[in-house]
Amino acid sequence: MLIDAEQLTHYQRCHRRAYLDVYGNPTERDATNEYLLKLIQDSQENQRGFLSRQKFVQPEYQAYDWQAAHAATVALMRQGVEKIFQGVLLSETAEGVTLKSNPDLLVKQPGRSLFGDWVYAPIEIKLGKRPKLEYQVAVAFHARVVAEVQGAWAEEAWILLRERGTFAVDLWELLPKMQEILDDCTQMLLQQQEPEVFIARSRCSLCHWLSHCHQIAKQEHHLSLLPGVTPTRYVQLQALHLTTVRSLADMTPAELEPLPGFGREAAYKLVRQARSTLHNQAFLIEESLNFTGTLPHGRAGLGFHYPNELHALLDIPSAAVELYFDIEAEPTLNLAYLHGILVVDRVANSQAFYPLIAERPEDEILVWQQFLDLVWRYPQAPIFHFCPYEVQTVERLAKLYGTPSHLIDPLLTRFVDLHDRVTRAVTLPVESYALKPIARWLGFNWRDPAANGAQSICWYSQWLTTGDRTYLDSILVYNEDDCRATHHVKDWLVGFLMESSLQTAELA
């Protein structure tokens, strides 16, 4: 069995991925995500940019012939080559596991090793902006294997970050942590202990086992599919034998509140979420001041006495003209390349979509001005968006391009974050409170079901590379659907709140 730094990185993010990469059925893997491919390409370009300023020697070997690669790398180390690119070193553990180290660079340093009056230290070149723990663990892993091969420890090892530059890894702090992770990973693989499924959206989105694991989680009605069930909270729920949506739905918030990592608000939300999911029904969130520790299954006991009270509480305006706004951006370029605006005229019963796109990165300022011109064409229109990103980007662009405050300050007061309003008002039977799961549960469908923000970034990169306008067209269709989905959610939410308020008034 072979373990390398990449596998240790996967293990830190998800034990199950490290297991499936060894024992999983390859036919159940998803195709490589296009956005992940772009990240890999960007990382390679970043690496090439750094290496273009370096002199190095690369060992020669056939792909995947790791023994030959090891021998070629050791030969270069014996020669005292200053820098070795894509070297491969192997060592054996007491359990008979082969450790494979392939750091981006091995750099010659003063010292004493089996090869002479020098030692080698590893460098990893990373696209990231900060020295994540997983990066540091990988460097510590390389340092261990290098030390075993050369018979001496390097005093330092480094991560070269795109923006921060060189970061020195504290090996003496990281080595024990790395060894613990390595031992745990080794035992899991040797004993073939398949970890339980746990869907964590931030870690799973780019994994090639996502569809496989998600299918299992759906079949098991796994609690990780409920928003708010974190790995830490899941351990606490397991201790109470709460492993299904139904079992959690049957609890009262007061029973969960004392658990570590819960508290009053989290306990209330989780039980309410389980009941919403179990019954596939939207629930109005009870006013927090009326909270008693029990959770009604219906909409009674809300404490509102006239139809518009809840609507006013959540500040969801309705106007003759409303704007629905969504931005597409490329984070690595710090570029907002598309401002999509859907203009809904309720008086004229018309809708018009305006895609303001920067066909070249340097056109961002032109698109920004077009955006200002359009939104000020409707000075009284509220601007609906989903999550804070649009407001944050408007503030950033205003500062970047020196936009006068009289154009920005009143504009910012018109923004209405529907994500904030939804999560404050209702509980929905969805796996995530992102726009897509909510809008799809409400019956809205994107014309391209596979499109998402990451795919949009890939399309824009492909447009810049090829000049093929079909990539731009795909972005515009996706962005328009995002704007229309936001409109769909807003109309549903207003209708749901009004209906709920009327029912409450009738009960009062």
N, C-alpha and C positions, 0 to 999 in steps of 0.2 A: 504493500500500500504506500502511496505517495501523498505527502501533504506539502503544500507550498503557501506562500504569503497570501495569495489571492483567496485560497480556501479558508485561511484564518480570518480574512476580512469578511467573507460571507458568513462564517460562523458567528462572528460578533454581531452581525446584523440580523441573522436568522439561523438558528441551529438546524432547522429543517432543510434549508437550502443546501447547507454543507453536506447533509446526509443524502439528499436526493441527487446531488451532483455525482455521488459515488454509486448509490444503489438504485436510483430512480429509473423508470422506463423512459429511454430517450424519445420514444414516440409520443410521450405525454408532455413534452416540453413545448412551450410556445415559440414561434419564430422570434428572432431577435428584434426587439423594439427599435424602430427607426430613430427615435430620439436617443436611445442608448448608443446606437451606431454613430450618431453625430457627436455625442460626448466622447466616444473613443477616438474619433477622427480629430476632434478639437484637442484632445489630450496628446495625440501623436504630433499634431502641428506645434503645440507648445513645447513638446520634447525636442522636436527638430530645431525649433528656434534657439533653444538653449545649446544644443549640441553643435549648432553651426559655428559657435564661438569657442569650441573646445577641440583639442587634439586627443584622439583616443584610438584604441585598437579593439577590433571586434573579433572574438574567437570564431573559427570556422567549424561548422558541424552541420549534419543533416537534421532537418526539423524532427523534433520529438525523440532524437537519439540522445537521451540525457547523459548517458555514461560517456559518450564521445564528447559532448558539450562540456562536461565536468573536466575531462582530461585536457581539452584544449584550453580551458580557462586556467587550470592549475599550471599548465605550461607557460602561459603568459605571466602569471604571478611569479613563477620561478625566475623569469627573465627580468623582473622588476619594471614592467611596463607602467608608465605613469597613470594612465586611466584605461580601464577596460569597460567597454560598452556591451550590455546584454550577455554578460558572463553567466554561467550556470555552475553552481556548486551543490554537491550532495553530501549528506551525512546520514548515519543510521542511528536510530534510537534503540534503547534497550529492548523495546517491544518489537523490534524488527521493522519499524516504519521508516521509510526513506523521506528525509526532509530535503526539499528542493528550493534553493535560494537563487533568485534571478533578479538582483537589484538592477536599476537602470545603469548605475555606474559603480565601479570599484575604483577607489582613489588611493594611490600610494601615499603613505604617511611615514614619518620617522618612527622607529621602534625595532623590536627584535622578534622575528618569527622563524619558522622552519625554513623559510626561503632566503633569509639574510637579514641585513640591518634595515628592514622595512616591514610594515604591516599594511594591510588593506582595510579601508573603511567603506561602508556602503552609502550611496546617495540615491534617494528616490525623487523623481521629478513629477510633481503633481499639478494638475490644473486648478485644484481648489485654492481658496483664498486664506484658509486657516489650517493649522496643523492638527487635524482631527486625530482623536485617539487611535482610530483604526490605522491611520497612516503611521503613527509612531510605533504601534505594535508590529506592523509589517517591517519597519526598519530594525526594530529590536530582534525580530526573527532572522533577518538577513545577518545581523551582527553575530548572532549565536552560531549560525552555520559557517560563516566566514572564519570565526574564531576556532572552530573545531577543525577546519581544513588547514589553516595556517599555524595552528598551535599557539595562538596569542590573541588577546583581545585588543581591538582598537579602542583608543580613548574616547573617540567621538564617532557619531554618525549623523547624517543630515537629511532633511527634507527640503527640496527646492520648490517653493510655492510661486505661483504665477505673479502675484502682486506683492506679497510680503517679502519674497526673496528667500535667503537661506535661513532655515530654522534648525538649530542644534538639538537633537534628541537626547534627553537625559537617560542614558542607557541603564544606569544603576537603579533608577526608579522604574523604568519600563520593563527591564528584563524579568523581574519576578511576576509582573502582571502578564507579560507575554507567555511565560512558562506555564502559568495557571490556565490560560486560555488554550494553549497548545495541548496540555495534558487532558483537559476536559474534552476537547475536540477529538483527540486520539482515542480516548476511551469510548466515546460515543460511536465512532466508526468501527473500532475493533469489535465492540460488543453488538454492533448493528442495532442500536437503540433508536428506533424511528421517533423523532420528536412529534409532539402533538401539533396539529394545525393551529395556527394563530394568524389571522389576517390583520396586519398593521399597514394601513394605506401608505404611510410615508416610506416604509421599507419595502413594500411588496410591489409597488407600481411598475418597476422596471425588471422584475424577476421573471425569468423564463418558466418558472413553475407556478405562476400566479393562477392561471386558469385551472390547473390540476388541483391546487390547494383550495381555491375558492369553491370548486364543485364539491369537494369533500365537506367544507365548512357549511355549505348550503344544505347538503344532505343531513348533516348532523345538527342543523339549527344552532350552530356554534355561537357562543356569546360574543366572540370577537367581532362578529358582524354587526353588533349593536354599537352605535356611536357612544363614546364615553367609557367603554370597557377597555381599559388599558391593561398591559401585561401585569402590572402590579395589582390592580384591582381584581383581575381575573384570579390571581392566586388566593386572594381573600374570599372570593365567591366560591372557589373550589373547596376551601376549608369548611364551608357551610353546606357542601354538596349541592350548590347551585350551579348546574352545568348546562341547563337548557333555558330557552327563552320563557317557556311556560313556568318553570320553577321560580325564575326571577320575577315574573309578572305576578305570581301569587304572594310575594312578600309585601310587607309594608315598609315605607321608607324608614320608619323609626327603628326597624330591626337591622338595617344596614348602616345607619348613621354612625354608630360607635366604631365601625371598622376602620383600621388605619388606611389613610388615603381617600376616605369617603367624605364624611361630614354631611351636614343637613342638605345642602343644595345638590351635591352629586348623588346622594342616595335617592332623593326625590326624582331627579332627572332620569336615573337608570331604571327605576321601577316604571315610571311613566313611559319611557322608551320601549321597555319590554312589552307593556300592554298595548301600545300602539302597533308594534310589530306583530304581536300575536293575533290581534284582531284586524290587521291591515286597515287601520282607521286613523284619521287625523284627530288629534285631541287638542283642544284649547288648553293653554297653560293657565292654571289657576293663579290668581293674583297672589304674590308672595306674602302679602300682609294677612291673607286669609288662611295661610298654610297651617294645618292642624296635625300633621303627621300621618294622615290617612289620604288615600288618593281615590276619588270617585272615578268610576268607569265612564261616566257620561260627562255632561257639561254643566251640571248643577253646581251650586255653591260658589259661583264666581264673584258675586257681590256687585255686579253692575246693574244699574237701575234704569238706564235709557239707552237706545240703540247705538248712538254714536260714541259712547263713553270709551269703549275699548279701542275703537278706531282712532279716536283723538289721543288716547294714551300712547299709542304706538306711532303717531305722527306720520301717517301715510297719506300724503296729499293726492287729490284728484283734480285735474285741471282740463281746460278745453284742449290745450296742446301739452303733450308729455314727451320727453326725450328718454330713450333707453340707450345706454352707453356701455361699450365694451372695448377694451384695449388689447391688442396683440403686441407682445414685446419680446425682444431677444436679450436675455440677461447678460450674456457674455459680451455683447456689444454695448450694453446699457442703452438700448435703442427701443423706443416706442414706434413701431413701424406701421401700425394701423390704429386709427380711431374710428370705430364703427358706431354710427348713431342712427337709431330708428326714430323717426318723427311720427308720432301718433296724434292726429287731429281728430278729436272726438266729435267736434261740431260738424266738420265736413265729412266725417266717417271715412278718413283716408289714412294711409300709412305710406311712408317713403323712407327708404334706407339709403344712407350716405356713407360709403366706404372711403375714408380719407387715408390713403396709403402712400407711404414713402417708397417709391420704386428703387431709390438709392438711399443708403444710410444718411448721406449728407442732406437729403430732402426732409429730414425730420422737422426742421424749423419751419419749412413751408407747410407741412401737414399740421403743425401746431397752430399756425396762424389761421389755416382753414377751419380748424376746430373752433377757435375763438370766434371767428366770423359767424359760424353756423349757430353756436349756442347763444350768441347775443342777438341773433335774428329773432329769437323767441325769449325775450328777457324775463317773462313770468313763468316759463315752463319749468317744472321740476325735472331733475335729471336722475333717473333711476339707474342703479348699477348693482352688482352683486359682489360683495366683499370690499375691503378698503383699498384695494390696489389702484383703482381708477383715481380716487381722490389723491392718494399718495403720489401718483405719477403726474397728475395735473400740478400739484404743488412743486414737484421737482422740476418739471419743464418750465413753469413760470419763473422759478429762480434761475434756472440755467439760461433762459433767453431774455431775462430782464423784463418780464411783462409787468406793466404798471399795476399797482395794487388796486386801483379802481376797477380794473377788469377782472381781477382774481378774487378779491375778498367777497364781493356780493355773489360771485359765481359759486364759490364754495358752499354758501348757505343753501344753494338749490339742490345739492346732492342728497340723494336718499339711498342708503345702503339696505337693499332688500334682504340680504343675508342676515343682517342684524335684526330686522323686523320679523323675519320668519322664526329665527331661533328664540326670540323673546316672546313670540305669540303662540306658536303651535309646536306640537310634537308629531312627527311624521314617521311612517313605517319605512324608513330608508336606511341604507347602510352608511350614508355620509350626507352631511348637510351642504355639500357642494351643489352647484347649479344643476349639473346633469342628473344626478339621482333624483333630486326634487322634481325637476321639470318632467322627467320621464315617468315618475309615479303619477304625475298629474295628466299624463297622456300626450305630452309634447315629444316629438321625435325629430332628431337631427337628420338632415338629408344624407349626410355621410355618417353612419353610426360609429365609425372608428375614429372620427376626427376628434382632436382635443388640442389643448394649448401647446403641448410638447410637439405634436405633429405639425401644428402651424409654424413653429420655429424651424422645423426641418424643411417644410415647404418654402419658407422664406430663404433659407440658406441655399436650397436647390435653385430657386429663382435667381439669386445673385450669381450662382455658379454657371447656370445654363442659359439664362434669359428666356426660358420657356414659360409663357404666360399662363399655361394651364396650372402651374403651381400658385400663381397669384389668384387665379379664379377659385381654386380650392380654398384658399385662405378667406376670400371674401364670402363664399357660401357659408363656411363654418362660422365666421364672425357674425354674419347676419342672423344665423340660427341662434347664436348666443344672445343677441339682442332681442330676438323674438321670444326666446325662452324666458328671458327676464320679464318681458311684458306679460307673458302667460302666467308666470308666478305671481306677479303683482295683481293682476285681475282676479286670480283665484283667491289670493290672500284677503283682498278687500271684500270679496263676496262671502268668504267663509267667516270673517270677523263680523260682518253685518248680520249674517244669518244667526250666528251664535249670540250676538247681542240681543237680537229680537227674541230669540228663544228664552234668553235669560230674563228679559223684561216681562215676557208673558208669565214666567214662573214666579216673578216677584209679587 
